[in-house]
């Protein structure tokens, strides 16, 4: 999975994390929706937009860009998209741009063309490896920084975040969703590991006794009655892992469809065949 699609899932499901990241933790997230908009003249699509839900709101809208690779054309494209969007939609609220980098070395500033614009208060550049102070103690920001954590340290950091989530989040559904997100980040950081192995590494065995896994195990037991207990148990584990992957991909496709992304774009982000994305999209409909 590409890094930007992970961030789209984070901001879609946990929008408060974005406002913690830009040091605006007291923002009422009920006043915003995370969405996308197409700029029709040049077929641009703004994939990350936090739009106020009230047209008479004095709050700004945020255009969010996640950039984890060097791109000399980024600011040319980003500001072209912004001003075409302003012309086409003429939103009644002020604009802000937030660009999220893993580190400063990735950025290609193009100061000759954009130095003055980048110096405006309306533009905020975030370098995840430079975040300091109270913001780094935020659970949400910690989840974001997990994306750039070195592989050898990622599992221990994930365990710490899971423990923090259990202590800070009292609503069971929100806690479960955030822990699931942490696990998903580790799954994509450690592609050589199965989801079951990662579940064990993170100590999530008890938390993962969900209906999906119980049904998978029951199916494995049924096969075991027909083909032998040992083969049935192995098959049950395989089915459980397959269902886990299916569940992850289905959730990602569902979230990105809600953002308005095309199936072709989703297939590219998730590194999945287009026909597989189409199949998952039908399940979601």
C-alpha positions as CSV (number, residue, x, y, z in Angstrom):
1,X,0.0,0.0,0.0
2,X,1.3,3.5,-0.8
3,X,1.9,5.7,2.1
4,X,-0.5,8.4,1.1
5,X,-3.4,6.0,1.0
6,X,-2.6,5.1,4.7
7,X,-2.8,8.7,5.5
8,X,-6.2,9.0,3.7
9,X,-7.5,6.2,5.8
10,X,-6.1,7.8,9.0
11,X,-7.7,11.2,8.2
12,X,-11.0,9.7,7.1
13,X,-11.5,7.5,10.1
14,X,-9.8,9.7,12.7
15,X,-10.0,13.3,11.5
16,X,-9.0,14.6,14.9
17,X,-5.4,13.3,14.2
18,X,-5.0,15.8,11.4
19,X,-5.9,18.7,13.7
20,X,-3.5,17.4,16.4
21,X,-0.8,17.2,13.7
22,X,-1.2,20.9,12.8
23,X,-1.4,21.9,16.5
24,X,-5.1,22.7,16.4
25,X,-6.3,19.9,18.8
26,X,-9.3,21.9,20.0
27,X,-10.9,22.1,16.6
28,X,-14.5,20.7,16.6
29,X,-14.2,17.9,14.0
30,X,-18.0,17.9,13.7
31,X,-17.6,21.1,11.7
32,X,-15.5,19.4,9.0
33,X,-15.7,16.5,6.6
34,X,-12.8,14.8,4.9
35,X,-13.5,14.5,1.2
36,X,-12.1,15.0,-2.4
37,X,-13.1,17.3,-5.2
38,X,-12.4,17.1,-8.9
39,X,-11.1,20.2,-10.8
40,X,-12.7,19.5,-14.2
41,X,-10.7,21.8,-16.5
42,X,-7.6,19.6,-16.3
43,X,-9.0,16.5,-14.7
44,X,-7.2,17.3,-11.4
45,X,-8.6,15.6,-8.3
46,X,-7.9,17.0,-4.8
47,X,-7.7,13.8,-2.8
48,X,-7.4,15.3,0.6
49,X,-9.7,18.1,1.6
50,X,-11.0,19.1,5.0
51,X,-14.1,21.2,4.2
52,X,-16.2,23.0,6.8
53,X,-19.7,21.7,6.9
54,X,-21.2,25.2,7.4
55,X,-21.1,27.5,4.4
56,X,-21.1,30.6,6.6
57,X,-18.2,29.2,8.7
58,X,-15.3,31.5,9.3
59,X,-13.1,28.4,9.7
60,X,-10.7,27.6,6.8
61,X,-10.7,24.7,4.5
62,X,-7.5,22.6,4.4
63,X,-5.9,21.1,1.3
64,X,-3.8,18.2,2.5
65,X,-0.9,16.7,0.6
66,X,1.2,13.7,1.8
67,X,4.5,13.6,0.1
68,X,7.0,10.8,0.9
69,X,9.1,11.0,-2.3
70,X,11.0,13.8,-3.8
71,X,9.0,15.6,-6.5
72,X,10.3,18.7,-8.4
73,X,6.8,19.3,-9.7
74,X,4.8,19.1,-6.5
75,X,4.4,22.8,-5.8
76,X,3.6,23.6,-9.4
77,X,0.8,21.0,-9.3
78,X,-0.4,21.8,-5.8
79,X,-0.8,25.5,-6.2
80,X,-2.3,25.0,-9.7
81,X,-4.9,22.7,-8.2
82,X,-5.6,25.1,-5.4
83,X,-6.3,28.1,-7.5
84,X,-8.3,26.2,-10.1
85,X,-10.4,24.8,-7.2
86,X,-10.9,28.4,-5.9
87,X,-12.0,29.5,-9.3
88,X,-14.4,26.6,-10.0
89,X,-16.0,26.2,-6.5
90,X,-15.5,29.7,-5.1
91,X,-15.7,28.4,-1.5
92,X,-16.9,31.0,1.1
93,X,-14.1,30.2,3.6
94,X,-10.4,30.9,3.6
95,X,-7.8,28.4,2.3
96,X,-5.0,26.6,4.1
97,X,-2.4,24.1,2.6
98,X,-0.8,21.4,4.7
99,X,2.0,19.4,3.2
100,X,3.2,16.4,5.2
101,X,6.8,15.1,4.6
102,X,8.6,12.3,6.4
103,X,11.7,14.6,6.6
104,X,13.0,17.9,5.2
105,X,15.4,16.2,2.8
106,X,12.4,15.0,0.7
107,X,11.2,18.5,0.0
108,X,11.9,20.3,-3.3
109,X,11.1,23.9,-2.4
110,X,11.4,25.7,-5.7
111,X,12.1,29.0,-3.9
112,X,12.5,30.9,-7.1
113,X,8.8,30.4,-8.0
114,X,7.1,29.6,-4.7
115,X,9.3,31.0,-1.9
116,X,6.9,33.9,-1.1
117,X,3.9,31.7,-1.2
118,X,5.5,29.0,1.1
119,X,6.3,31.8,3.6
120,X,2.6,32.7,4.0
121,X,0.7,31.8,7.2
122,X,-1.8,29.9,5.0
123,X,0.9,27.3,4.2
124,X,2.1,24.8,6.8
125,X,4.9,22.3,6.1
126,X,5.1,19.4,8.5
127,X,8.3,17.2,8.8
128,X,7.3,14.2,10.8
129,X,10.9,13.5,12.1
130,X,11.1,17.0,13.5
131,X,7.9,17.1,15.6
132,X,8.8,18.0,19.1
133,X,7.2,19.0,22.4
134,X,3.8,18.2,23.6
135,X,2.5,17.3,20.1
136,X,4.7,14.2,20.1
137,X,2.9,12.9,23.2
138,X,-0.4,12.8,21.3
139,X,-1.7,9.3,20.6
140,X,-2.9,10.4,17.1
141,X,0.5,12.0,16.2
142,X,2.2,8.9,17.5
143,X,0.2,6.7,15.1
144,X,1.1,9.0,12.2
145,X,4.8,8.9,13.1
146,X,4.6,5.1,13.2
147,X,4.5,5.2,9.4
148,X,8.1,6.5,9.3
149,X,9.4,4.4,12.3
150,X,12.4,2.2,11.3
151,X,11.3,-1.5,10.9
152,X,13.4,-2.7,13.8
153,X,11.8,-0.2,16.2
154,X,8.2,-0.2,14.7
155,X,6.9,-3.2,16.6
156,X,7.9,-1.9,20.0
157,X,6.6,1.5,19.2
158,X,3.3,-0.1,18.0
159,X,3.0,-2.0,21.3
160,X,3.5,1.3,23.2
161,X,0.8,3.0,21.2
162,X,-1.6,0.1,21.7
163,X,-1.1,0.4,25.4
164,X,-1.6,4.1,25.3
165,X,-4.8,3.6,23.3
166,X,-6.1,1.2,25.9
167,X,-5.4,3.7,28.6
168,X,-6.7,6.8,26.9
169,X,-9.7,5.7,24.8
170,X,-12.7,4.5,26.8
171,X,-15.1,3.9,23.9
172,X,-14.6,0.3,22.9
173,X,-15.4,0.8,19.2
174,X,-13.0,3.7,18.7
175,X,-10.3,1.9,20.6
176,X,-10.7,-1.2,18.5
177,X,-10.6,0.8,15.3
178,X,-7.5,2.7,16.3
179,X,-5.7,-0.5,17.3
180,X,-6.7,-2.1,14.0
181,X,-5.2,0.9,12.2
182,X,-1.9,0.5,14.2
183,X,-1.9,-3.2,13.2
184,X,-2.5,-2.3,9.6
185,X,0.4,0.1,9.5
186,X,2.7,-2.7,10.8
187,X,1.3,-5.2,8.3
188,X,2.4,-2.9,5.5
189,X,5.7,-2.1,7.1
190,X,6.5,-5.8,7.5
191,X,5.2,-7.4,4.3
192,X,7.3,-10.5,4.9
193,X,5.3,-11.3,8.0
194,X,1.8,-12.8,7.9
195,X,-1.0,-11.0,9.7
196,X,-1.2,-13.8,12.2
197,X,2.5,-13.4,13.0
198,X,2.1,-9.7,13.5
199,X,-0.9,-10.2,15.7
200,X,1.2,-12.4,17.9
201,X,4.1,-9.9,17.9
202,X,1.8,-7.1,19.0
203,X,0.1,-9.2,21.7
204,X,-3.3,-8.9,20.0
205,X,-4.4,-12.5,20.2
206,X,-7.1,-11.9,22.8
207,X,-8.3,-8.7,21.2
208,X,-8.6,-10.4,17.8
209,X,-11.1,-13.1,18.8
210,X,-13.6,-11.5,16.5
211,X,-16.6,-13.0,14.7
212,X,-14.6,-13.1,11.5
213,X,-11.8,-15.2,13.0
214,X,-14.2,-17.4,14.9
215,X,-16.1,-18.2,11.7
216,X,-12.8,-18.9,9.9
217,X,-11.7,-21.3,12.7
218,X,-15.1,-23.0,12.6
219,X,-14.7,-23.5,8.8
220,X,-11.3,-25.0,9.5
221,X,-12.8,-27.4,12.0
222,X,-15.4,-28.5,9.5
223,X,-12.7,-29.2,6.9
224,X,-10.7,-31.0,9.6
225,X,-13.6,-33.4,10.2
226,X,-13.5,-34.4,6.6
227,X,-9.7,-34.4,6.0
228,X,-8.2,-35.0,9.4
229,X,-7.8,-32.8,12.4
230,X,-4.3,-31.6,11.7
231,X,-5.0,-30.6,8.1
232,X,-8.2,-28.9,9.1
233,X,-6.4,-26.8,11.7
234,X,-3.8,-25.7,9.1
235,X,-6.6,-24.8,6.7
236,X,-8.4,-22.9,9.3
237,X,-5.3,-20.8,10.0
238,X,-4.9,-20.1,6.2
239,X,-8.5,-19.2,5.8
240,X,-8.3,-16.9,8.8
241,X,-5.3,-15.1,7.3
242,X,-7.0,-14.8,4.0
243,X,-10.1,-13.4,5.6
244,X,-8.0,-10.9,7.5
245,X,-6.3,-9.7,4.3
246,X,-9.7,-9.6,2.6
247,X,-11.1,-7.5,5.4
248,X,-8.2,-5.1,5.3
249,X,-8.5,-4.6,1.5
250,X,-12.3,-4.3,1.6
251,X,-12.1,-1.6,4.3
252,X,-9.4,0.3,2.4
253,X,-11.4,0.2,-0.8
254,X,-14.6,1.3,1.0
255,X,-12.8,4.2,2.6
256,X,-11.2,5.4,-0.7
257,X,-14.5,5.1,-2.6
258,X,-16.0,7.4,0.1
259,X,-13.3,9.8,-0.7
260,X,-14.4,9.8,-4.4
261,X,-11.3,8.1,-5.8
262,X,-11.6,6.2,-9.0
263,X,-11.2,2.4,-9.0
264,X,-8.1,2.8,-11.2
265,X,-6.5,5.2,-8.7
266,X,-7.4,2.9,-5.8
267,X,-5.9,-0.1,-7.6
268,X,-2.7,1.9,-8.0
269,X,-2.6,3.1,-4.4
270,X,-3.2,-0.4,-3.0
271,X,-1.0,-2.2,-5.6
272,X,-3.9,-4.5,-6.4
273,X,-5.2,-5.8,-9.8
274,X,-8.0,-3.6,-11.1
275,X,-10.4,-6.6,-11.3
276,X,-9.8,-7.3,-7.6
277,X,-10.6,-3.7,-6.7
278,X,-13.8,-4.0,-8.8
279,X,-14.8,-7.1,-7.0
280,X,-14.3,-5.5,-3.6
281,X,-16.2,-2.4,-4.7
282,X,-19.2,-4.6,-5.6
283,X,-19.1,-6.1,-2.2
284,X,-19.1,-2.6,-0.7
285,X,-22.1,-1.5,-2.8
